[in-house]
Amino acid sequence: MRHDLFYSLILHIVVVLAMVVSVPFKPRVRTDLDNVIKVNLAYMPAAAKAAAIKPAAVIKGATTEKTTPIPDKTTAKSKPVTKPKPKKPAEKTPQTLEKGEQEKAGAPAGQVDVSNELGAGSPFGSASIDNASFEYPYWFVQAFSKIERNWSNPVYSNEPLSCIIYFHVIRSGRIIDVQIEKSSGFDAFDRACETAVRLSEPLPPLPDDFTDEIIGIHLEFPYIPQ
């Protein structure tokens, strides 16, 4: 076995020597450099830093347009429709009467006070008519005097009383539509006032030159305790 190891070692040495000796005898291959393109490598300059963008200067006094955002139809809430308020009706103003038709103080609106036609010592408190064109003092004297003769107070009270009777007189002097316009609070007193007017029919006919066919009279029956 030692002989085999010796022979193997000798063999390896021979092979190595043979390879060393044969190297100088190998043909050299020459590379043709005529067709080689020479390239000079150049370093690329570093990329210039991007200049920082400065915000545009705002000129004082210049106005900038504001863009109004468009509301989203899906989220926008519809405003409630405001209904126009109804206009108040114009207040009616009483008509101004000409001279001879002026409404005297003390009579309600639309009436003409004729209390001065009652005469001295009349038991009536006040009198007014609906027609301002009725200006016949003598007719009032005759009509009110007749009603006074039929008036009798059946009530005695410690407090003053007042009852207003409203009635119409047509052209013939007939009395119609007698009603208690203002009650005194005592039925007996109110009925006595109403009866005095009814018993006075007929009153004097309306004057011929009076163009209307009817007049309305408001007559007050007062009671003042003694």
Backbone bond lengths (Angstrom), bond angles and torsions (degrees), N, CA, C in turn:
res aa  C-N    CA-C-N  psi(-1)  N-CA   C-N-CA  omega(-1)  CA-C   N-CA-C  phi
1 M - - - 1.476 - - 1.518 109.99 -
2 R 1.225 119.27 -32.01 1.445 122.29 175.98 1.523 110.84 -65.12
3 H 1.313 116.49 -34.90 1.465 120.24 177.98 1.525 110.20 -64.23
4 D 1.339 117.41 -37.85 1.484 120.25 -179.45 1.514 110.01 -67.26
5 L 1.254 117.89 -41.26 1.458 120.74 179.78 1.507 111.23 -65.64
6 F 1.329 115.70 -37.87 1.453 120.70 179.18 1.512 111.23 -65.46
7 Y 1.340 115.50 -45.15 1.470 119.88 -179.62 1.524 111.05 -64.55
8 S 1.355 116.48 -37.40 1.476 119.27 -179.73 1.511 111.23 -67.23
9 L 1.277 116.91 -37.36 1.459 120.73 179.31 1.512 110.69 -66.77
10 I 1.355 116.72 -43.65 1.457 121.57 178.44 1.512 110.15 -60.47
11 L 1.322 115.11 -40.63 1.478 118.99 -178.27 1.527 110.65 -64.02
12 H 1.267 119.43 -41.10 1.472 122.47 -178.84 1.519 110.85 -67.67
13 I 1.317 115.48 -36.05 1.456 118.42 178.93 1.506 110.53 -66.82
14 V 1.291 116.12 -41.70 1.478 120.71 179.52 1.515 110.53 -61.71
15 V 1.317 116.06 -42.36 1.486 119.32 -178.64 1.506 110.73 -64.67
16 V 1.292 116.55 -40.38 1.467 119.90 -179.23 1.512 110.21 -66.70
17 L 1.312 118.29 -41.43 1.451 121.85 179.43 1.514 111.09 -65.10
18 A 1.301 115.49 -39.57 1.470 118.91 179.30 1.526 111.03 -62.28
19 M 1.291 118.26 -37.74 1.471 121.65 -178.62 1.505 110.05 -71.59
20 V 1.318 117.12 -35.85 1.458 119.99 179.80 1.512 110.53 -69.68
21 V 1.285 116.88 -40.94 1.466 121.87 -177.35 1.515 110.93 -69.86
22 S 1.323 118.19 -33.41 1.472 121.33 -175.25 1.520 113.45 -80.15
23 V 1.300 120.17 -10.99 1.490 121.23 -177.56 1.507 112.34 -65.05
24 P 1.320 123.89 -44.31 1.465 122.34 -178.63 1.501 113.48 -64.79
25 F 1.311 118.08 -21.20 1.459 121.70 -177.35 1.533 113.33 -88.37
26 K 1.381 120.28 -0.05 1.479 121.92 179.83 1.506 109.93 -76.32
27 P 1.339 120.30 138.15 1.487 122.19 178.05 1.526 110.62 -68.18
28 R 1.360 114.19 138.27 1.467 119.05 178.97 1.520 110.39 -88.27
29 V 1.302 115.88 134.40 1.490 121.63 178.02 1.506 108.31 -96.10
30 R 1.349 115.87 118.12 1.472 121.49 -179.46 1.527 110.04 -92.36
31 T 1.278 113.77 128.54 1.487 118.77 179.09 1.504 110.04 -89.50
32 D 1.372 115.96 126.42 1.476 121.75 178.69 1.519 109.22 -79.49
33 L 1.330 113.82 113.55 1.471 118.83 -178.03 1.508 113.27 -98.55
34 D 1.405 115.52 8.83 1.478 116.80 -179.14 1.520 112.27 -68.53
35 N 1.329 115.48 -34.18 1.479 118.77 -176.84 1.522 113.05 -90.66
36 V 1.291 116.09 8.18 1.477 118.19 -179.39 1.519 109.56 -84.20
37 I 1.280 117.98 130.39 1.469 123.71 178.83 1.507 108.25 -90.16
38 K 1.313 112.02 119.84 1.449 117.71 179.24 1.517 109.85 -80.82
39 V 1.260 117.25 133.77 1.480 123.68 -178.84 1.503 108.22 -124.08
40 N 1.336 114.44 124.74 1.457 120.08 175.71 1.533 109.18 -90.87
41 L 1.260 115.90 120.25 1.464 120.41 179.58 1.515 109.41 -82.07
42 A 1.283 114.69 127.98 1.478 120.54 179.22 1.512 108.72 -117.52
43 Y 1.270 115.33 143.32 1.458 120.63 178.27 1.518 109.48 -79.34
44 M 1.338 116.24 132.45 1.478 120.99 176.87 1.527 108.62 -75.27
45 P 1.350 116.09 134.41 1.471 118.11 178.06 1.514 110.67 -64.60
46 A 1.278 114.85 146.13 1.477 119.03 179.68 1.516 110.41 -61.91
47 A 1.329 115.51 139.63 1.481 119.57 -178.38 1.514 109.86 -62.45
48 A 1.326 112.08 131.31 1.474 117.20 -179.69 1.509 110.01 -65.03
49 K 1.289 113.94 137.79 1.461 118.14 179.19 1.517 110.17 -65.22
50 A 1.303 113.57 134.67 1.478 117.76 179.68 1.506 109.06 -62.73
51 A 1.322 112.33 130.90 1.470 117.72 180.00 1.511 109.90 -62.81
52 A 1.296 115.73 134.80 1.471 119.79 179.52 1.517 109.64 -66.59
53 I 1.320 116.06 131.36 1.464 121.20 -178.72 1.509 108.52 -81.92
54 K 1.304 114.80 117.33 1.454 119.82 178.95 1.522 109.61 -86.53
55 P 1.338 118.11 142.19 1.475 119.38 177.43 1.512 110.60 -66.35
56 A 1.309 114.37 142.53 1.465 119.54 -179.02 1.513 109.52 -63.16
57 A 1.304 114.77 137.11 1.470 120.11 -179.56 1.512 109.87 -71.54
58 V 1.321 115.48 135.45 1.464 120.72 179.12 1.508 108.85 -91.06
59 I 1.318 115.35 122.41 1.465 120.69 -179.88 1.517 108.62 -78.17
60 K 1.342 115.76 128.52 1.459 120.34 178.65 1.523 109.78 -64.13
61 G 1.303 114.67 140.04 1.474 119.61 177.59 1.508 112.26 93.16
62 A 1.347 115.98 -18.59 1.459 117.69 -179.40 1.512 108.75 -81.24
63 T 1.292 116.69 137.91 1.462 122.06 -179.24 1.509 109.30 -96.88
64 T 1.287 114.79 135.30 1.457 119.81 177.74 1.509 108.97 -104.32
65 E 1.300 114.91 138.60 1.455 120.23 -178.82 1.514 109.49 -74.38
66 K 1.293 115.14 130.99 1.450 121.18 177.92 1.512 109.05 -95.15
67 T 1.269 115.33 127.99 1.457 119.63 179.86 1.511 108.95 -86.61
68 T 1.283 115.07 126.81 1.460 120.53 179.94 1.509 109.20 -83.09
69 P 1.310 118.37 120.19 1.465 119.06 -179.37 1.513 110.90 -65.58
70 I 1.314 113.93 137.85 1.462 119.69 179.73 1.518 108.20 -79.95
71 P 1.324 117.57 120.73 1.472 118.76 -178.75 1.508 111.64 -66.33
72 D 1.304 114.10 143.93 1.449 119.80 178.03 1.515 109.48 -74.19
73 K 1.328 114.35 125.27 1.467 118.34 -176.71 1.511 111.35 -64.60
74 T 1.341 115.19 -28.23 1.466 117.68 -176.98 1.506 112.65 -74.92
75 T 1.369 115.84 -27.85 1.468 118.78 -177.00 1.506 113.09 -105.40
76 A 1.349 116.85 -18.65 1.464 119.00 -177.63 1.507 110.17 -67.61
77 K 1.322 115.10 132.73 1.460 120.65 178.84 1.512 109.19 -91.71
78 S 1.305 115.74 134.31 1.462 119.83 179.32 1.510 109.81 -73.57
79 K 1.326 115.31 134.88 1.462 120.44 179.66 1.518 109.98 -74.39
80 P 1.325 117.83 140.51 1.471 118.96 178.67 1.513 111.07 -64.92
81 V 1.316 115.01 139.33 1.464 120.27 179.86 1.517 109.00 -77.48
82 T 1.314 114.98 123.43 1.462 120.44 179.90 1.519 109.22 -85.05
83 K 1.301 115.36 118.87 1.454 119.35 179.54 1.516 110.00 -77.14
84 P 1.303 116.26 137.82 1.473 118.18 178.83 1.513 111.15 -66.22
85 K 1.285 114.11 135.32 1.454 119.04 179.55 1.520 110.24 -71.12
86 P 1.337 116.07 139.23 1.472 117.45 178.63 1.509 111.77 -66.15
87 K 1.306 115.72 138.61 1.460 120.32 -179.22 1.521 110.57 -72.60
88 K 1.300 114.68 139.98 1.456 119.78 177.92 1.524 109.19 -72.37
89 P 1.329 116.49 136.71 1.469 117.61 178.04 1.514 111.46 -64.05
90 A 1.294 113.92 141.13 1.469 119.10 -179.14 1.520 109.92 -64.10
91 E 1.299 114.85 134.07 1.456 119.66 -179.67 1.523 109.87 -69.87
92 K 1.304 112.80 135.05 1.455 118.22 179.65 1.523 109.36 -78.10
93 T 1.274 115.34 130.59 1.462 120.60 177.51 1.518 108.78 -100.89
94 P 1.293 117.00 136.89 1.462 118.86 -179.96 1.520 111.06 -61.87
95 Q 1.317 114.76 139.66 1.455 120.30 -179.59 1.523 110.09 -67.80
96 T 1.313 114.32 142.19 1.455 120.57 177.77 1.525 108.85 -80.19
97 L 1.318 116.49 124.41 1.455 121.37 -178.12 1.517 110.19 -88.80
98 E 1.300 115.88 144.83 1.454 121.27 177.36 1.526 109.49 -72.48
99 K 1.322 116.12 173.79 1.459 121.60 178.69 1.517 109.37 -61.12
100 G 1.308 117.44 133.88 1.461 122.39 -176.62 1.505 111.36 92.77
101 E 1.393 117.17 -13.24 1.447 121.41 179.32 1.526 109.93 -125.77
102 Q 1.300 117.46 15.22 1.457 121.15 -177.09 1.522 110.24 -70.91
103 E 1.325 114.54 139.82 1.461 120.29 178.57 1.516 108.94 -80.00
104 K 1.294 116.44 122.60 1.453 121.13 -175.75 1.518 110.86 -82.90
105 A 1.326 115.14 155.05 1.461 120.86 -179.66 1.513 110.07 -63.23
106 G 1.340 117.06 141.24 1.450 122.35 177.52 1.506 112.51 107.21
107 A 1.340 119.05 -23.86 1.456 122.09 -179.92 1.522 109.31 -90.38
108 P 1.345 118.33 142.14 1.465 120.67 177.26 1.521 111.19 -63.19
109 A 1.332 116.11 166.73 1.464 120.99 -178.95 1.520 110.23 -60.08
110 G 1.317 116.54 136.48 1.462 122.28 -179.95 1.515 113.73 87.03
111 Q 1.331 117.71 -0.28 1.463 121.42 -179.98 1.529 110.05 -120.33
112 V 1.313 115.66 155.77 1.466 122.34 178.07 1.523 108.45 -114.95
113 D 1.324 115.45 124.29 1.461 121.02 -178.45 1.528 110.28 -74.41
114 V 1.339 115.81 124.46 1.476 121.48 177.40 1.530 109.77 -123.42
115 S 1.331 116.71 29.64 1.468 120.39 -177.81 1.519 112.36 -62.62
116 N 1.340 116.27 -26.70 1.472 118.65 179.70 1.515 112.00 -70.48
117 E 1.344 117.54 -9.66 1.462 120.95 178.14 1.528 112.21 -90.83
118 L 1.334 117.27 0.42 1.465 119.63 -178.68 1.523 112.37 -72.80
119 G 1.301 115.90 -26.70 1.466 118.57 179.95 1.519 111.73 91.74
120 A 1.307 114.98 159.65 1.467 121.04 -179.38 1.521 110.41 -68.17
121 G 1.335 115.88 138.32 1.459 120.84 178.02 1.508 114.34 76.60
122 S 1.320 118.77 11.18 1.466 120.90 -179.98 1.523 110.05 -68.89
123 P 1.348 117.97 139.75 1.463 120.50 179.58 1.526 112.65 -77.79
124 F 1.317 116.40 -10.11 1.464 119.58 -177.16 1.535 110.78 -80.92
125 G 1.319 115.00 145.93 1.457 119.58 -177.94 1.514 113.03 -81.50
126 S 1.326 117.19 -48.07 1.459 121.70 -179.71 1.514 109.03 -154.34
127 A 1.343 115.06 162.86 1.461 121.08 178.90 1.522 108.04 -148.94
128 S 1.331 116.19 140.61 1.462 121.51 177.24 1.516 109.02 -147.66
129 I 1.343 115.62 157.68 1.464 121.12 -178.76 1.528 108.68 -126.71
130 D 1.350 115.16 162.98 1.460 120.71 -179.51 1.520 112.65 -88.68
131 N 1.324 117.18 -22.04 1.462 121.09 -176.00 1.522 109.80 -105.69
132 A 1.361 116.07 112.19 1.466 120.12 -176.41 1.515 112.93 -72.46
133 S 1.323 117.99 -16.61 1.470 119.99 -177.56 1.529 112.68 -84.71
134 F 1.345 116.53 -2.43 1.470 119.23 179.76 1.532 108.35 -86.41
135 E 1.323 116.86 98.12 1.474 122.89 -177.89 1.533 109.88 -123.21
136 Y 1.331 113.99 76.18 1.465 119.72 -179.59 1.527 107.91 -133.86
137 P 1.339 117.41 87.13 1.477 121.11 -176.98 1.522 113.43 -56.56
138 Y 1.325 118.05 -39.40 1.468 120.14 -177.47 1.522 110.86 -62.88
139 W 1.334 117.34 -35.24 1.473 119.61 179.45 1.522 109.90 -64.69
140 F 1.337 117.83 -42.56 1.462 121.04 179.34 1.529 111.20 -61.68
141 V 1.312 116.90 -41.90 1.466 120.38 -179.37 1.520 110.21 -59.82
142 Q 1.340 116.93 -45.06 1.467 120.82 -179.14 1.534 111.27 -67.64
143 A 1.316 117.01 -43.99 1.464 120.35 -176.24 1.525 111.32 -67.83
144 F 1.318 117.41 -47.29 1.460 120.12 -177.40 1.529 112.03 -69.62
145 S 1.292 116.74 -31.99 1.474 119.77 178.01 1.519 110.50 -65.26
146 K 1.330 117.22 -38.94 1.459 120.57 179.80 1.533 110.91 -67.85
147 I 1.307 117.45 -41.06 1.471 120.55 178.51 1.533 110.44 -65.86
148 E 1.329 116.55 -37.12 1.459 120.60 179.30 1.521 111.62 -61.86
149 R 1.320 117.47 -36.20 1.468 120.93 -179.13 1.525 111.37 -68.39
150 N 1.323 117.03 -25.18 1.467 120.92 -179.35 1.540 113.24 -96.47
151 W 1.317 115.60 5.48 1.464 119.17 -176.91 1.520 110.73 -97.12
152 S 1.352 115.06 130.66 1.461 121.24 177.38 1.524 108.04 -144.78
153 N 1.326 115.52 126.39 1.463 119.96 -177.07 1.522 110.60 -88.13
154 P 1.354 117.76 119.43 1.467 119.60 -179.81 1.530 113.04 -95.24
155 V 1.306 118.43 1.27 1.466 121.90 -172.26 1.520 109.74 -115.03
156 Y 1.339 115.78 140.68 1.460 122.42 173.68 1.535 107.24 -122.61
157 S 1.287 115.68 123.44 1.460 120.53 -175.50 1.523 109.92 -136.15
158 N 1.319 115.63 154.25 1.463 120.46 176.18 1.531 112.40 -82.88
159 E 1.340 115.73 -9.07 1.461 120.97 -179.82 1.527 109.79 -117.59
160 P 1.333 117.70 151.05 1.466 119.81 178.14 1.524 110.94 -68.07
161 L 1.320 115.04 146.25 1.465 121.96 179.66 1.523 109.46 -122.95
162 S 1.333 115.06 159.47 1.462 119.95 177.84 1.519 109.02 -154.78
163 C 1.327 115.33 130.61 1.462 122.10 177.81 1.528 108.28 -133.42
164 I 1.335 116.72 133.06 1.470 120.85 179.00 1.523 108.30 -112.05
165 I 1.332 115.45 125.38 1.461 122.77 177.57 1.528 108.45 -105.27
166 Y 1.344 114.91 131.30 1.467 120.48 178.38 1.525 108.39 -113.17
167 F 1.328 116.08 132.65 1.472 120.35 -179.17 1.522 109.50 -151.97
168 H 1.338 115.62 164.90 1.460 122.55 178.14 1.522 109.52 -114.80
169 V 1.316 114.29 148.09 1.469 121.44 175.19 1.523 107.02 -123.48
170 I 1.349 116.33 123.87 1.467 119.87 178.70 1.525 109.30 -91.73
171 R 1.337 116.40 177.06 1.465 120.75 -171.45 1.525 113.12 -57.32
172 S 1.300 119.24 -35.49 1.462 121.47 -178.69 1.526 112.95 -74.10
173 G 1.336 118.99 -9.89 1.459 122.76 -176.98 1.513 112.73 98.10
174 R 1.321 116.39 0.61 1.455 120.13 -179.48 1.531 109.62 -72.57
175 I 1.347 115.34 141.26 1.462 121.84 179.46 1.527 109.12 -97.89
176 I 1.341 116.84 129.27 1.464 121.06 179.68 1.536 109.08 -133.97
177 D 1.321 115.15 166.12 1.474 123.22 174.55 1.535 112.57 52.60
178 V 1.326 117.40 50.84 1.463 120.43 177.96 1.530 108.64 -78.32
179 Q 1.330 116.73 130.35 1.463 120.11 -179.55 1.528 110.56 -151.14
180 I 1.328 114.98 154.73 1.461 121.10 177.50 1.533 107.45 -84.38
181 E 1.317 116.42 108.29 1.466 120.71 -178.34 1.528 111.67 -80.32
182 K 1.335 117.29 -37.82 1.458 122.17 178.14 1.520 108.23 -138.22
183 S 1.321 115.90 120.57 1.461 120.32 -177.38 1.527 110.74 -84.16
184 S 1.317 114.86 149.53 1.466 120.89 177.38 1.518 111.51 -85.35
185 G 1.332 115.78 -13.73 1.452 120.26 -175.28 1.510 112.75 97.70
186 F 1.327 117.22 -10.22 1.466 122.84 176.53 1.520 108.01 -117.40
187 D 1.319 115.49 115.86 1.460 119.81 -175.55 1.525 111.75 -62.04
188 A 1.321 118.16 -38.65 1.469 120.69 -178.92 1.521 110.80 -63.88
189 F 1.324 117.03 -39.07 1.463 120.14 179.52 1.532 110.24 -68.22
190 D 1.337 116.88 -42.41 1.471 120.41 179.99 1.526 110.91 -62.78
191 R 1.338 117.24 -42.67 1.469 120.35 -178.61 1.525 111.34 -66.81
192 A 1.315 116.58 -35.28 1.468 119.33 178.58 1.527 110.63 -65.60
193 C 1.323 117.65 -38.57 1.475 121.24 177.50 1.527 110.62 -65.67
194 E 1.328 115.98 -43.52 1.470 120.05 179.87 1.527 110.90 -64.53
195 T 1.324 116.09 -39.81 1.472 120.09 -179.86 1.520 111.46 -65.48
196 A 1.331 117.50 -37.34 1.467 120.76 179.58 1.522 110.94 -60.37
197 V 1.313 117.75 -37.33 1.474 121.01 179.26 1.522 109.94 -72.23
198 R 1.321 117.38 -44.69 1.461 120.00 -177.66 1.540 111.46 -64.08
199 L 1.328 116.31 -38.34 1.467 119.06 -179.52 1.520 112.82 -70.29
200 S 1.322 118.02 -14.47 1.472 121.44 -177.72 1.526 112.57 -85.64
201 E 1.306 118.71 0.14 1.462 121.53 178.26 1.538 110.42 -76.90
202 P 1.338 116.22 137.18 1.465 127.07 -0.46 1.524 112.07 -87.49
203 L 1.313 115.69 149.98 1.458 121.39 171.42 1.528 108.46 -85.65
204 P 1.329 118.37 170.53 1.468 119.61 179.01 1.527 110.40 -56.84
205 P 1.335 118.93 142.57 1.467 121.24 177.43 1.535 110.62 -59.25
206 L 1.287 115.85 153.14 1.463 120.07 177.46 1.522 109.59 -67.32
207 P 1.328 118.99 145.24 1.469 122.16 -178.29 1.530 111.69 -55.19
208 D 1.325 115.68 147.46 1.466 120.61 -177.34 1.530 112.66 -63.88
209 D 1.330 117.24 -34.95 1.462 119.22 -178.02 1.531 113.15 -82.82
210 F 1.329 116.63 1.32 1.460 119.66 175.06 1.525 108.01 -82.98
211 T 1.324 117.04 121.91 1.473 121.13 -170.60 1.527 113.49 -78.77
212 D 1.336 118.23 -27.18 1.467 119.61 -178.69 1.520 110.64 -77.96
213 E 1.341 114.77 160.92 1.452 120.59 -177.37 1.522 113.14 -98.86
214 I 1.337 117.73 -6.35 1.456 120.14 -174.54 1.523 109.55 -157.14
215 I 1.339 116.01 150.48 1.466 121.34 172.75 1.528 108.08 -134.07
216 G 1.343 115.05 151.33 1.457 120.67 176.46 1.515 109.87 -108.54
217 I 1.341 116.86 136.13 1.465 121.87 -176.36 1.523 109.61 -124.64
218 H 1.349 115.35 134.32 1.463 122.46 174.86 1.535 106.58 -111.70
219 L 1.335 117.05 113.95 1.460 121.23 -175.14 1.531 109.70 -120.20
220 E 1.341 115.89 126.54 1.464 121.07 -178.63 1.527 110.72 -97.10
221 F 1.352 114.53 131.56 1.460 122.02 175.35 1.535 107.18 -109.06
222 P 1.328 118.58 105.70 1.465 120.03 -179.33 1.532 111.59 -97.41
223 Y 1.323 114.91 160.07 1.463 120.68 172.20 1.523 107.19 -135.30
224 I 1.320 115.37 124.02 1.460 121.55 179.19 1.524 107.75 -118.64
225 P 1.335 117.51 116.69 1.480 118.71 -178.84 1.526 111.17 -63.68
226 Q 1.342 115.27 140.98 1.474 121.10 -178.05 1.527 109.77 -85.35
